[in-house]
Amino acid sequence: MNASSTRTRRTAVRLVVGIATLAVLTGPAASLATAGDRPAPAPGGAAATAAQPAAADWPTLKAGSKGAGVTALQHLLTFRGQAVAADGGFGPATTAKVKAFQKAQRLTADGVVGPATWTRLVTTLRGGAKGAAVKAAQTLLKARGQAVAVDGTFSATTTAKVKAFQKAAGLTADGVVGPRTWASLLNGGAPAGDRAGLAKQILAQKQITLATVHPGGRHAGSTARQNIVDTADGKGALTSPWGDKPNRRVALDPRMLGGLLKLRTQYGYRLSVSEIVGGDHSGNSRHYAGIAFDITHINGRHVGSGAPHKQFMATCRKLGAQEVLGPGDPGHGRHVHCAWSRQGALRK
Protein backbone atom coordinates (compact mmCIF):
# COMPACT_ATOMS: atom_id res chain seq x y z
CA MET A 1 0.00 0.00 0.00
CA ASN A 2 1.45 3.42 -0.95
CA ALA A 3 1.68 6.48 1.36
CA SER A 4 -1.30 8.21 -0.25
CA SER A 5 -3.59 5.20 0.36
CA THR A 6 -2.43 4.95 3.96
CA ARG A 7 -3.24 8.62 4.63
CA THR A 8 -6.67 8.21 3.01
CA ARG A 9 -7.46 5.19 5.20
CA ARG A 10 -6.39 6.98 8.39
CA THR A 11 -8.59 9.96 7.52
CA ALA A 12 -11.61 7.70 6.97
CA VAL A 13 -11.06 5.97 10.35
CA ARG A 14 -10.86 9.34 12.12
CA LEU A 15 -14.08 10.46 10.41
CA VAL A 16 -15.97 7.33 11.49
CA VAL A 17 -14.74 7.65 15.08
CA GLY A 18 -15.73 11.32 15.14
CA ILE A 19 -19.22 10.60 13.88
CA ALA A 20 -19.66 7.81 16.45
CA THR A 21 -18.49 10.08 19.26
CA LEU A 22 -20.85 12.83 18.13
CA ALA A 23 -23.74 10.38 18.14
CA VAL A 24 -22.96 9.33 21.72
CA LEU A 25 -22.72 12.93 22.91
CA THR A 26 -25.91 14.12 21.25
CA GLY A 27 -28.16 11.07 21.31
CA PRO A 28 -31.07 10.29 23.68
CA ALA A 29 -28.78 8.79 26.33
CA ALA A 30 -26.85 12.03 26.61
CA SER A 31 -30.06 14.00 26.92
CA LEU A 32 -31.25 11.77 29.75
CA ALA A 33 -27.97 12.04 31.61
CA THR A 34 -27.54 15.80 31.51
CA ALA A 35 -30.71 17.77 30.87
CA GLY A 36 -32.22 19.14 34.06
CA ASP A 37 -29.68 17.18 36.10
CA ARG A 38 -27.04 19.62 37.17
CA PRO A 39 -26.49 20.63 40.79
CA ALA A 40 -26.61 24.38 41.33
CA PRO A 41 -23.25 26.13 40.75
CA ALA A 42 -21.01 26.27 43.79
CA PRO A 43 -20.42 29.63 45.51
CA GLY A 44 -17.93 31.74 43.60
CA GLY A 45 -19.16 30.65 40.19
CA ALA A 46 -17.55 27.19 40.04
CA ALA A 47 -18.80 25.21 37.06
CA ALA A 48 -21.51 22.66 37.75
CA THR A 49 -20.95 19.09 36.60
CA ALA A 50 -23.58 16.74 35.24
CA ALA A 51 -24.27 13.70 37.39
CA GLN A 52 -26.72 10.87 37.61
CA PRO A 53 -28.50 10.45 40.95
CA ALA A 54 -26.99 7.78 43.18
CA ALA A 55 -28.93 4.58 43.78
CA ALA A 56 -29.76 5.77 47.30
CA ASP A 57 -31.52 8.85 45.87
CA TRP A 58 -34.32 6.78 44.34
CA PRO A 59 -37.12 5.58 46.65
CA THR A 60 -38.23 1.95 46.71
CA LEU A 61 -41.93 1.33 46.07
CA LYS A 62 -43.67 -2.03 46.24
CA ALA A 63 -47.03 -3.68 46.91
CA GLY A 64 -48.80 -1.80 49.70
CA SER A 65 -47.11 1.57 49.06
CA LYS A 66 -49.40 4.58 48.74
CA GLY A 67 -49.22 8.25 47.87
CA ALA A 68 -48.09 10.66 45.18
CA GLY A 69 -45.02 8.58 44.36
CA VAL A 70 -47.23 5.63 43.46
CA THR A 71 -49.52 7.84 41.37
CA ALA A 72 -46.46 9.14 39.48
CA LEU A 73 -45.25 5.58 39.01
CA GLN A 74 -48.60 4.59 37.53
CA HIS A 75 -48.52 7.51 35.08
CA LEU A 76 -44.99 6.51 34.03
CA LEU A 77 -46.05 2.89 33.53
CA THR A 78 -48.84 4.12 31.26
CA PHE A 79 -46.32 6.29 29.40
CA ARG A 80 -44.17 3.20 28.88
CA GLY A 81 -47.05 1.18 27.47
CA GLN A 82 -48.20 -0.56 30.66
CA ALA A 83 -51.53 1.22 31.16
CA VAL A 84 -52.82 1.18 34.74
CA ALA A 85 -55.20 3.36 36.77
CA ALA A 86 -53.45 6.22 38.56
CA ASP A 87 -55.14 5.76 41.93
CA GLY A 88 -52.12 6.12 44.23
CA GLY A 89 -52.38 2.57 45.56
CA PHE A 90 -49.75 -0.08 44.74
CA GLY A 91 -52.15 -2.99 44.30
CA PRO A 92 -52.04 -6.25 42.31
CA ALA A 93 -52.71 -4.50 38.99
CA THR A 94 -49.77 -2.14 39.49
CA THR A 95 -47.54 -5.03 40.58
CA ALA A 96 -48.42 -6.93 37.41
CA LYS A 97 -47.65 -3.92 35.20
CA VAL A 98 -44.34 -3.31 36.97
CA LYS A 99 -43.34 -6.94 36.42
CA ALA A 100 -44.32 -6.77 32.75
CA PHE A 101 -42.25 -3.60 32.30
CA GLN A 102 -39.28 -5.10 34.12
CA LYS A 103 -39.45 -8.25 31.99
CA ALA A 104 -39.53 -6.18 28.80
CA GLN A 105 -36.49 -4.25 30.03
CA ARG A 106 -34.64 -7.46 30.98
CA LEU A 107 -34.64 -6.49 34.65
CA THR A 108 -35.45 -8.80 37.56
CA ALA A 109 -39.24 -9.03 37.37
CA ASP A 110 -39.92 -8.86 41.12
CA GLY A 111 -42.54 -6.08 41.07
CA VAL A 112 -40.38 -3.85 43.30
CA VAL A 113 -39.57 -0.41 41.91
CA GLY A 114 -36.00 0.48 42.85
CA PRO A 115 -33.19 2.47 41.18
CA ALA A 116 -32.80 0.21 38.12
CA THR A 117 -36.51 0.32 37.36
CA TRP A 118 -36.87 4.05 37.97
CA THR A 119 -34.04 4.91 35.58
CA ARG A 120 -35.80 2.97 32.81
CA LEU A 121 -39.20 4.50 33.59
CA VAL A 122 -38.35 8.20 33.73
CA THR A 123 -37.76 10.37 30.70
CA THR A 124 -36.41 13.89 30.24
CA LEU A 125 -39.23 16.45 30.02
CA ARG A 126 -39.22 20.10 29.04
CA GLY A 127 -41.60 22.80 27.81
CA GLY A 128 -43.99 21.55 25.11
CA ALA A 129 -44.01 17.91 26.23
CA LYS A 130 -47.39 16.19 26.64
CA GLY A 131 -48.75 12.93 27.95
CA ALA A 132 -48.74 10.61 30.94
CA ALA A 133 -45.09 11.28 31.87
CA VAL A 134 -45.92 14.98 32.23
CA LYS A 135 -48.83 14.03 34.50
CA ALA A 136 -46.35 12.07 36.64
CA ALA A 137 -44.11 15.14 37.03
CA GLN A 138 -47.09 17.42 37.71
CA THR A 139 -48.42 15.00 40.34
CA LEU A 140 -45.11 15.13 42.18
CA LEU A 141 -44.80 18.91 41.84
CA LYS A 142 -48.24 19.33 43.35
CA ALA A 143 -47.37 16.97 46.21
CA ARG A 144 -44.23 19.01 46.88
CA GLY A 145 -46.17 22.24 47.33
CA GLN A 146 -45.96 23.58 43.75
CA ALA A 147 -49.59 24.24 42.79
CA VAL A 148 -50.02 23.05 39.21
CA ALA A 149 -52.80 21.39 37.21
CA VAL A 150 -52.26 17.71 36.44
CA ASP A 151 -53.30 18.05 32.80
CA GLY A 152 -50.46 16.34 30.96
CA THR A 153 -49.24 19.51 29.23
CA PHE A 154 -45.78 20.94 30.03
CA SER A 155 -46.87 24.57 29.81
CA ALA A 156 -45.17 27.78 30.84
CA THR A 157 -46.80 27.43 34.26
CA THR A 158 -45.39 23.93 34.69
CA THR A 159 -41.96 25.16 33.62
CA ALA A 160 -42.13 27.91 36.26
CA LYS A 161 -43.13 25.41 38.95
CA VAL A 162 -40.30 23.06 37.97
CA LYS A 163 -37.82 25.95 38.23
CA ALA A 164 -39.17 26.92 41.65
CA PHE A 165 -38.85 23.33 42.85
CA GLN A 166 -35.33 22.95 41.45
CA LYS A 167 -34.20 26.15 43.12
CA ALA A 168 -35.52 24.97 46.49
CA ALA A 169 -33.89 21.55 46.00
CA GLY A 170 -30.45 22.94 45.15
CA LEU A 171 -30.54 22.00 41.46
CA THR A 172 -29.92 24.24 38.47
CA ALA A 173 -33.28 25.91 37.86
CA ASP A 174 -33.51 25.27 34.10
CA GLY A 175 -37.10 23.98 34.03
CA VAL A 176 -36.05 20.63 32.55
CA VAL A 177 -37.04 17.45 34.40
CA GLY A 178 -34.11 15.04 34.13
CA PRO A 179 -33.14 12.10 36.38
CA ARG A 180 -31.84 14.19 39.29
CA THR A 181 -35.01 16.27 39.30
CA TRP A 182 -37.15 13.11 39.10
CA ALA A 183 -35.26 11.57 42.03
CA SER A 184 -35.58 14.74 44.09
CA LEU A 185 -39.31 15.00 43.32
CA LEU A 186 -39.85 11.39 44.32
CA ASN A 187 -37.86 11.77 47.54
CA GLY A 188 -39.55 14.88 48.91
CA GLY A 189 -37.69 17.69 47.24
CA ALA A 190 -35.04 18.73 49.71
CA PRO A 191 -31.44 17.57 49.52
CA ALA A 192 -30.03 15.65 52.48
CA GLY A 193 -29.00 18.03 55.22
CA ASP A 194 -31.32 20.86 54.14
CA ARG A 195 -33.37 21.48 57.29
CA ALA A 196 -35.22 24.49 55.95
CA GLY A 197 -36.07 22.78 52.66
CA LEU A 198 -37.37 19.67 54.41
CA ALA A 199 -39.42 21.77 56.83
CA LYS A 200 -41.01 23.66 53.93
CA GLN A 201 -41.93 20.38 52.27
CA ILE A 202 -43.53 19.16 55.52
CA LEU A 203 -45.57 22.36 55.80
CA ALA A 204 -46.80 21.83 52.24
CA GLN A 205 -48.20 18.39 53.12
CA LYS A 206 -51.87 18.82 53.99
CA GLN A 207 -52.01 15.25 55.33
CA ILE A 208 -49.33 15.95 57.96
CA THR A 209 -51.12 17.73 60.81
CA LEU A 210 -48.83 19.59 63.20
CA ALA A 211 -50.22 20.37 66.65
CA THR A 212 -50.78 24.01 67.54
CA VAL A 213 -51.31 23.34 71.26
CA HIS A 214 -49.58 21.30 73.95
CA PRO A 215 -51.34 18.60 75.98
CA GLY A 216 -49.76 19.84 79.22
CA GLY A 217 -49.52 23.62 78.95
CA ARG A 218 -49.70 26.76 76.84
CA HIS A 219 -46.78 28.09 74.86
CA ALA A 220 -47.38 28.83 71.19
CA GLY A 221 -43.68 29.21 70.41
CA SER A 222 -42.83 25.55 71.07
CA THR A 223 -45.72 23.66 69.45
CA ALA A 224 -44.99 21.06 66.79
CA ARG A 225 -46.20 23.39 64.06
CA GLN A 226 -44.14 26.34 65.27
CA ASN A 227 -41.06 24.08 65.52
CA ILE A 228 -41.41 23.32 61.81
CA VAL A 229 -42.26 26.92 60.86
CA ASP A 230 -39.17 28.18 62.70
CA THR A 231 -37.01 25.55 61.00
CA ALA A 232 -38.38 26.54 57.59
CA ASP A 233 -37.39 30.12 58.44
CA GLY A 234 -33.83 29.05 59.19
CA LYS A 235 -34.13 29.20 62.98
CA GLY A 236 -33.83 26.55 65.65
CA ALA A 237 -36.96 24.91 67.09
CA LEU A 238 -37.88 26.17 70.58
CA THR A 239 -38.38 24.00 73.67
CA SER A 240 -41.17 24.72 76.15
CA PRO A 241 -40.51 26.82 79.27
CA TRP A 242 -41.76 24.06 81.60
CA GLY A 243 -39.57 21.26 80.17
CA ASP A 244 -36.30 19.93 81.58
CA LYS A 245 -34.37 22.02 79.06
CA PRO A 246 -36.49 25.18 78.85
CA ASN A 247 -36.44 27.94 76.25
CA ARG A 248 -33.69 26.50 74.08
CA ARG A 249 -33.29 26.68 70.31
CA VAL A 250 -32.59 23.25 68.84
CA ALA A 251 -31.56 22.41 65.26
CA LEU A 252 -33.87 19.67 63.98
CA ASP A 253 -32.02 16.70 62.51
CA PRO A 254 -32.50 16.29 58.71
CA ARG A 255 -32.75 12.50 59.15
CA MET A 256 -35.75 12.94 61.42
CA LEU A 257 -37.34 15.56 59.17
CA GLY A 258 -36.78 13.40 56.09
CA GLY A 259 -38.27 10.39 57.87
CA LEU A 260 -41.37 12.34 58.84
CA LEU A 261 -41.79 13.57 55.27
CA LYS A 262 -41.35 10.12 53.73
CA LEU A 263 -43.97 8.61 56.04
CA ARG A 264 -46.40 10.70 53.97
CA THR A 265 -44.82 11.00 50.53
CA GLN A 266 -43.40 7.49 50.21
CA TYR A 267 -45.67 5.40 52.43
CA GLY A 268 -48.92 7.37 52.21
CA TYR A 269 -49.68 7.76 55.93
CA ARG A 270 -51.91 10.58 57.17
CA LEU A 271 -50.31 11.81 60.39
CA SER A 272 -50.88 14.01 63.41
CA VAL A 273 -47.67 15.14 65.12
CA SER A 274 -48.17 16.13 68.76
CA GLU A 275 -44.64 17.12 69.82
CA ILE A 276 -41.15 17.59 68.41
CA VAL A 277 -38.80 19.50 70.76
CA GLY A 278 -41.60 21.12 72.76
CA GLY A 279 -43.57 19.60 75.63
CA ASP A 280 -42.36 17.89 78.79
CA HIS A 281 -40.15 14.81 78.50
CA SER A 282 -37.55 13.02 80.62
CA GLY A 283 -34.28 14.86 81.13
CA ASN A 284 -32.33 12.83 78.59
CA SER A 285 -35.10 12.73 75.98
CA ARG A 286 -34.13 12.64 72.33
CA HIS A 287 -36.84 15.25 71.75
CA TYR A 288 -34.56 17.86 73.28
CA ALA A 289 -31.84 16.87 70.79
CA GLY A 290 -34.13 17.52 67.79
CA ILE A 291 -34.13 13.90 66.66
CA ALA A 292 -37.61 12.71 67.70
CA PHE A 293 -41.30 13.25 67.08
CA ASP A 294 -44.51 11.89 68.62
CA ILE A 295 -47.52 10.77 66.56
CA THR A 296 -51.03 10.63 68.04
CA HIS A 297 -53.16 9.86 64.96
CA ILE A 298 -52.45 7.58 62.00
CA ASN A 299 -54.80 7.59 59.00
CA GLY A 300 -57.46 9.42 61.00
CA ARG A 301 -57.46 7.02 63.97
CA HIS A 302 -55.98 7.64 67.41
CA VAL A 303 -53.03 5.53 68.45
CA GLY A 304 -54.34 2.98 70.91
CA SER A 305 -57.83 3.11 69.39
CA GLY A 306 -57.44 1.14 66.18
CA ALA A 307 -54.64 3.03 64.41
CA PRO A 308 -52.24 0.73 62.51
CA HIS A 309 -49.42 1.48 64.95
CA LYS A 310 -47.46 -1.77 64.52
CA GLN A 311 -47.08 -1.35 60.77
CA PHE A 312 -46.33 2.34 61.27
CA MET A 313 -43.63 1.60 63.85
CA ALA A 314 -42.02 -0.92 61.50
CA THR A 315 -41.98 1.74 58.77
CA CYS A 316 -40.27 4.24 61.11
CA ARG A 317 -37.53 1.67 61.69
CA LYS A 318 -37.14 1.19 57.92
CA LEU A 319 -36.61 4.94 57.64
CA GLY A 320 -33.75 4.84 60.15
CA ALA A 321 -35.41 5.47 63.51
CA GLN A 322 -33.55 3.55 66.22
CA GLU A 323 -35.85 4.25 69.16
CA VAL A 324 -39.47 3.42 68.30
CA LEU A 325 -42.02 3.14 71.13
CA GLY A 326 -45.79 2.73 71.13
CA PRO A 327 -48.69 0.82 72.71
CA GLY A 328 -47.24 -1.91 74.91
CA ASP A 329 -44.32 0.28 75.98
CA PRO A 330 -44.61 2.17 79.31
CA GLY A 331 -46.01 5.67 78.83
CA HIS A 332 -46.78 5.17 75.13
CA GLY A 333 -50.26 3.71 75.12
CA ARG A 334 -51.68 6.67 73.17
CA HIS A 335 -48.86 7.77 70.90
CA VAL A 336 -45.94 6.49 68.82
CA HIS A 337 -42.49 7.89 69.52
CA CYS A 338 -39.90 7.75 66.68
CA ALA A 339 -36.34 8.90 67.36
CA TRP A 340 -33.07 8.78 65.44
CA SER A 341 -29.65 7.96 66.87
CA ARG A 342 -27.16 10.24 68.57
CA GLN A 343 -23.86 9.65 70.30
CA GLY A 344 -24.36 7.88 73.62
CA ALA A 345 -27.00 5.45 74.87
CA LEU A 346 -30.08 7.47 75.72
CA ARG A 347 -33.64 6.59 76.52
CA LYS A 348 -36.77 8.66 76.27
Secondary structure as a PSIPRED ss2 file (coil, helix, strand):
# PSIPRED VFORMAT (PSIPRED V4.0)

   1 M C   1.000  0.000  0.000
   2 N C   1.000  0.000  0.000
   3 A H   0.000  1.000  0.000
   4 S H   0.000  1.000  0.000
   5 S H   0.000  1.000  0.000
   6 T H   0.000  1.000  0.000
   7 R H   0.000  1.000  0.000
   8 T H   0.000  1.000  0.000
   9 R H   0.000  1.000  0.000
  10 R H   0.000  1.000  0.000
  11 T H   0.000  1.000  0.000
  12 A H   0.000  1.000  0.000
  13 V H   0.000  1.000  0.000
  14 R H   0.000  1.000  0.000
  15 L H   0.000  1.000  0.000
  16 V H   0.000  1.000  0.000
  17 V H   0.000  1.000  0.000
  18 G H   0.000  1.000  0.000
  19 I H   0.000  1.000  0.000
  20 A H   0.000  1.000  0.000
  21 T H   0.000  1.000  0.000
  22 L H   0.000  1.000  0.000
  23 A H   0.000  1.000  0.000
  24 V H   0.000  1.000  0.000
  25 L H   0.000  1.000  0.000
  26 T H   0.000  1.000  0.000
  27 G C   1.000  0.000  0.000
  28 P H   0.000  1.000  0.000
  29 A H   0.000  1.000  0.000
  30 A H   0.000  1.000  0.000
  31 S H   0.000  1.000  0.000
  32 L H   0.000  1.000  0.000
  33 A H   0.000  1.000  0.000
  34 T H   0.000  1.000  0.000
  35 A C   1.000  0.000  0.000
  36 G C   1.000  0.000  0.000
  37 D C   1.000  0.000  0.000
  38 R C   1.000  0.000  0.000
  39 P E   0.000  0.000  1.000
  40 A C   1.000  0.000  0.000
  41 P C   1.000  0.000  0.000
  42 A E   0.000  0.000  1.000
  43 P C   1.000  0.000  0.000
  44 G C   1.000  0.000  0.000
  45 G C   1.000  0.000  0.000
  46 A E   0.000  0.000  1.000
  47 A C   1.000  0.000  0.000
  48 A C   1.000  0.000  0.000
  49 T C   1.000  0.000  0.000
  50 A C   1.000  0.000  0.000
  51 A C   1.000  0.000  0.000
  52 Q C   1.000  0.000  0.000
  53 P C   1.000  0.000  0.000
  54 A C   1.000  0.000  0.000
  55 A H   0.000  1.000  0.000
  56 A H   0.000  1.000  0.000
  57 D H   0.000  1.000  0.000
  58 W C   1.000  0.000  0.000
  59 P C   1.000  0.000  0.000
  60 T C   1.000  0.000  0.000
  61 L E   0.000  0.000  1.000
  62 K C   1.000  0.000  0.000
  63 A C   1.000  0.000  0.000
  64 G C   1.000  0.000  0.000
  65 S C   1.000  0.000  0.000
  66 K E   0.000  0.000  1.000
  67 G C   1.000  0.000  0.000
  68 A H   0.000  1.000  0.000
  69 G H   0.000  1.000  0.000
  70 V H   0.000  1.000  0.000
  71 T H   0.000  1.000  0.000
  72 A H   0.000  1.000  0.000
  73 L H   0.000  1.000  0.000
  74 Q H   0.000  1.000  0.000
  75 H H   0.000  1.000  0.000
  76 L H   0.000  1.000  0.000
  77 L H   0.000  1.000  0.000
  78 T H   0.000  1.000  0.000
  79 F H   0.000  1.000  0.000
  80 R C   1.000  0.000  0.000
  81 G C   1.000  0.000  0.000
  82 Q C   1.000  0.000  0.000
  83 A C   1.000  0.000  0.000
  84 V C   1.000  0.000  0.000
  85 A C   1.000  0.000  0.000
  86 A C   1.000  0.000  0.000
  87 D C   1.000  0.000  0.000
  88 G C   1.000  0.000  0.000
  89 G E   0.000  0.000  1.000
  90 F C   1.000  0.000  0.000
  91 G C   1.000  0.000  0.000
  92 P H   0.000  1.000  0.000
  93 A H   0.000  1.000  0.000
  94 T H   0.000  1.000  0.000
  95 T H   0.000  1.000  0.000
  96 A H   0.000  1.000  0.000
  97 K H   0.000  1.000  0.000
  98 V H   0.000  1.000  0.000
  99 K H   0.000  1.000  0.000
 100 A H   0.000  1.000  0.000
 101 F H   0.000  1.000  0.000
 102 Q H   0.000  1.000  0.000
 103 K H   0.000  1.000  0.000
 104 A H   0.000  1.000  0.000
 105 Q C   1.000  0.000  0.000
 106 R C   1.000  0.000  0.000
 107 L C   1.000  0.000  0.000
 108 T C   1.000  0.000  0.000
 109 A C   1.000  0.000  0.000
 110 D C   1.000  0.000  0.000
 111 G C   1.000  0.000  0.000
 112 V C   1.000  0.000  0.000
 113 V E   0.000  0.000  1.000
 114 G C   1.000  0.000  0.000
 115 P H   0.000  1.000  0.000
 116 A H   0.000  1.000  0.000
 117 T H   0.000  1.000  0.000
 118 W H   0.000  1.000  0.000
 119 T H   0.000  1.000  0.000
 120 R H   0.000  1.000  0.000
 121 L H   0.000  1.000  0.000
 122 V C   1.000  0.000  0.000
 123 T C   1.000  0.000  0.000
 124 T C   1.000  0.000  0.000
 125 L E   0.000  0.000  1.000
 126 R C   1.000  0.000  0.000
 127 G C   1.000  0.000  0.000
 128 G C   1.000  0.000  0.000
 129 A C   1.000  0.000  0.000
 130 K E   0.000  0.000  1.000
 131 G C   1.000  0.000  0.000
 132 A H   0.000  1.000  0.000
 133 A H   0.000  1.000  0.000
 134 V H   0.000  1.000  0.000
 135 K H   0.000  1.000  0.000
 136 A H   0.000  1.000  0.000
 137 A H   0.000  1.000  0.000
 138 Q H   0.000  1.000  0.000
 139 T H   0.000  1.000  0.000
 140 L H   0.000  1.000  0.000
 141 L H   0.000  1.000  0.000
 142 K H   0.000  1.000  0.000
 143 A H   0.000  1.000  0.000
 144 R C   1.000  0.000  0.000
 145 G C   1.000  0.000  0.000
 146 Q C   1.000  0.000  0.000
 147 A C   1.000  0.000  0.000
 148 V C   1.000  0.000  0.000
 149 A C   1.000  0.000  0.000
 150 V C   1.000  0.000  0.000
 151 D C   1.000  0.000  0.000
 152 G C   1.000  0.000  0.000
 153 T E   0.000  0.000  1.000
 154 F C   1.000  0.000  0.000
 155 S C   1.000  0.000  0.000
 156 A H   0.000  1.000  0.000
 157 T H   0.000  1.000  0.000
 158 T H   0.000  1.000  0.000
 159 T H   0.000  1.000  0.000
 160 A H   0.000  1.000  0.000
 161 K H   0.000  1.000  0.000
 162 V H   0.000  1.000  0.000
 163 K H   0.000  1.000  0.000
 164 A H   0.000  1.000  0.000
 165 F H   0.000  1.000  0.000
 166 Q H   0.000  1.000  0.000
 167 K H   0.000  1.000  0.000
 168 A H   0.000  1.000  0.000
 169 A C   1.000  0.000  0.000
 170 G C   1.000  0.000  0.000
 171 L E   0.000  0.000  1.000
 172 T C   1.000  0.000  0.000
 173 A C   1.000  0.000  0.000
 174 D C   1.000  0.000  0.000
 175 G C   1.000  0.000  0.000
 176 V C   1.000  0.000  0.000
 177 V E   0.000  0.000  1.000
 178 G C   1.000  0.000  0.000
 179 P H   0.000  1.000  0.000
 180 R H   0.000  1.000  0.000
 181 T H   0.000  1.000  0.000
 182 W H   0.000  1.000  0.000
 183 A H   0.000  1.000  0.000
 184 S H   0.000  1.000  0.000
 185 L H   0.000  1.000  0.000
 186 L H   0.000  1.000  0.000
 187 N C   1.000  0.000  0.000
 188 G C   1.000  0.000  0.000
 189 G C   1.000  0.000  0.000
 190 A C   1.000  0.000  0.000
 191 P C   1.000  0.000  0.000
 192 A C   1.000  0.000  0.000
 193 G C   1.000  0.000  0.000
 194 D C   1.000  0.000  0.000
 195 R H   0.000  1.000  0.000
 196 A H   0.000  1.000  0.000
 197 G H   0.000  1.000  0.000
 198 L H   0.000  1.000  0.000
 199 A H   0.000  1.000  0.000
 200 K H   0.000  1.000  0.000
 201 Q H   0.000  1.000  0.000
 202 I H   0.000  1.000  0.000
 203 L H   0.000  1.000  0.000
 204 A C   1.000  0.000  0.000
 205 Q C   1.000  0.000  0.000
 206 K C   1.000  0.000  0.000
 207 Q C   1.000  0.000  0.000
 208 I E   0.000  0.000  1.000
 209 T E   0.000  0.000  1.000
 210 L E   0.000  0.000  1.000
 211 A C   1.000  0.000  0.000
 212 T C   1.000  0.000  0.000
 213 V C   1.000  0.000  0.000
 214 H E   0.000  0.000  1.000
 215 P C   1.000  0.000  0.000
 216 G C   1.000  0.000  0.000
 217 G E   0.000  0.000  1.000
 218 R C   1.000  0.000  0.000
 219 H C   1.000  0.000  0.000
 220 A H   0.000  1.000  0.000
 221 G H   0.000  1.000  0.000
 222 S H   0.000  1.000  0.000
 223 T C   1.000  0.000  0.000
 224 A H   0.000  1.000  0.000
 225 R H   0.000  1.000  0.000
 226 Q H   0.000  1.000  0.000
 227 N H   0.000  1.000  0.000
 228 I H   0.000  1.000  0.000
 229 V H   0.000  1.000  0.000
 230 D H   0.000  1.000  0.000
 231 T H   0.000  1.000  0.000
 232 A H   0.000  1.000  0.000
 233 D C   1.000  0.000  0.000
 234 G C   1.000  0.000  0.000
 235 K C   1.000  0.000  0.000
 236 G C   1.000  0.000  0.000
 237 A E   0.000  0.000  1.000
 238 L E   0.000  0.000  1.000
 239 T C   1.000  0.000  0.000
 240 S C   1.000  0.000  0.000
 241 P C   1.000  0.000  0.000
 242 W C   1.000  0.000  0.000
 243 G C   1.000  0.000  0.000
 244 D C   1.000  0.000  0.000
 245 K C   1.000  0.000  0.000
 246 P C   1.000  0.000  0.000
 247 N C   1.000  0.000  0.000
 248 R C   1.000  0.000  0.000
 249 R E   0.000  0.000  1.000
 250 V E   0.000  0.000  1.000
 251 A C   1.000  0.000  0.000
 252 L C   1.000  0.000  0.000
 253 D C   1.000  0.000  0.000
 254 P H   0.000  1.000  0.000
 255 R H   0.000  1.000  0.000
 256 M H   0.000  1.000  0.000
 257 L H   0.000  1.000  0.000
 258 G H   0.000  1.000  0.000
 259 G H   0.000  1.000  0.000
 260 L H   0.000  1.000  0.000
 261 L H   0.000  1.000  0.000
 262 K H   0.000  1.000  0.000
 263 L H   0.000  1.000  0.000
 264 R H   0.000  1.000  0.000
 265 T H   0.000  1.000  0.000
 266 Q C   1.000  0.000  0.000
 267 Y C   1.000  0.000  0.000
 268 G C   1.000  0.000  0.000
 269 Y C   1.000  0.000  0.000
 270 R C   1.000  0.000  0.000
 271 L E   0.000  0.000  1.000
 272 S E   0.000  0.000  1.000
 273 V E   0.000  0.000  1.000
 274 S E   0.000  0.000  1.000
 275 E E   0.000  0.000  1.000
 276 I C   1.000  0.000  0.000
 277 V C   1.000  0.000  0.000
 278 G C   1.000  0.000  0.000
 279 G C   1.000  0.000  0.000
 280 D C   1.000  0.000  0.000
 281 H C   1.000  0.000  0.000
 282 S C   1.000  0.000  0.000
 283 G C   1.000  0.000  0.000
 284 N C   1.000  0.000  0.000
 285 S C   1.000  0.000  0.000
 286 R H   0.000  1.000  0.000
 287 H H   0.000  1.000  0.000
 288 Y H   0.000  1.000  0.000
 289 A H   0.000  1.000  0.000
 290 G C   1.000  0.000  0.000
 291 I C   1.000  0.000  0.000
 292 A E   0.000  0.000  1.000
 293 F E   0.000  0.000  1.000
 294 D E   0.000  0.000  1.000
 295 I E   0.000  0.000  1.000
 296 T E   0.000  0.000  1.000
 297 H E   0.000  0.000  1.000
 298 I E   0.000  0.000  1.000
 299 N C   1.000  0.000  0.000
 300 G C   1.000  0.000  0.000
 301 R E   0.000  0.000  1.000
 302 H E   0.000  0.000  1.000
 303 V C   1.000  0.000  0.000
 304 G C   1.000  0.000  0.000
 305 S C   1.000  0.000  0.000
 306 G C   1.000  0.000  0.000
 307 A C   1.000  0.000  0.000
 308 P C   1.000  0.000  0.000
 309 H H   0.000  1.000  0.000
 310 K H   0.000  1.000  0.000
 311 Q H   0.000  1.000  0.000
 312 F H   0.000  1.000  0.000
 313 M H   0.000  1.000  0.000
 314 A H   0.000  1.000  0.000
 315 T H   0.000  1.000  0.000
 316 C H   0.000  1.000  0.000
 317 R H   0.000  1.000  0.000
 318 K H   0.000  1.000  0.000
 319 L C   1.000  0.000  0.000
 320 G C   1.000  0.000  0.000
 321 A C   1.000  0.000  0.000
 322 Q C   1.000  0.000  0.000
 323 E E   0.000  0.000  1.000
 324 V E   0.000  0.000  1.000
 325 L E   0.000  0.000  1.000
 326 G C   1.000  0.000  0.000
 327 P C   1.000  0.000  0.000
 328 G C   1.000  0.000  0.000
 329 D C   1.000  0.000  0.000
 330 P C   1.000  0.000  0.000
 331 G C   1.000  0.000  0.000
 332 H C   1.000  0.000  0.000
 333 G C   1.000  0.000  0.000
 334 R C   1.000  0.000  0.000
 335 H C   1.000  0.000  0.000
 336 V E   0.000  0.000  1.000
 337 H E   0.000  0.000  1.000
 338 C E   0.000  0.000  1.000
 339 A E   0.000  0.000  1.000
 340 W C   1.000  0.000  0.000
 341 S C   1.000  0.000  0.000
 342 R C   1.000  0.000  0.000
 343 Q C   1.000  0.000  0.000
 344 G C   1.000  0.000  0.000
 345 A C   1.000  0.000  0.000
 346 L C   1.000  0.000  0.000
 347 R C   1.000  0.000  0.000
 348 K C   1.000  0.000  0.000
